[in-house]
Amino acid sequence: MPVPEREVRPQPSQAETPSVSAVSMKDLLASCAAATAVSTPPRDEHADEDEAEGLGRDAA
């Protein structure tokens, strides 16, 4: 019994034009900025003031 040959599908070549993304660059950059803002812990502004005051005392 002969084995049927599989249908040969052409492979996409690298020379083809890349597909257009459904996401705009503006939306992509906005999502990156939002992710950075959410994942970055808040700065402790009082710690900076305490360090500055501590340096003045050490120098005296």
N, C-alpha and C positions, 0 to 999 in steps of 0.2 A: 504494500500500500504506500503510495507516494506521500511524502510530507508536504503540506502546502507551504509555500514560501510566505514569510511575513511581509506585510506591506512596508515598503521602505519610505520612511519619512525624512525629508531633507532637514538637516540640522541648521539652525540659524547661524549665519556667519558673523564674525566680529566686525565686518565692514558695514553692516547694516546701521542705519541711523538709530541712536538710542531712543527709547520711548519717552514720551513726555510724562512727567510726574503729575499726579493729581494734586499735589501740594505745591503751593507757590513758595518762592524763596522767602517772601515776607512772612508767611505763616510758619515756615520752618525756623527762621531766626527768632520769631516771637516765642515759639514753643521752647527753643533752647534757652532763651533768656528767662522764661518762666520756670523752667526746670532748675536753672542755676539759683534763682531767687528762693525757690522752695527748699533746695538741698543745702544751701549755705546757712550755717547757724548765725544768729544775730550777733553783732559786735557788742561787747560789754563796754559801754562808754565810760562807766565809772571806774573800771579797772585802769584805763588809760590815765585818768585824772589821778588816781592813787599812785601810779608809778611815777608820774611827773612830780608829785609832792614828795615822794620818797627820795628821789634823786636830789632834791634841794636840801633835805635834811642830812643826807650822807656827806654832801660837799661841805657842810658847815662845821 
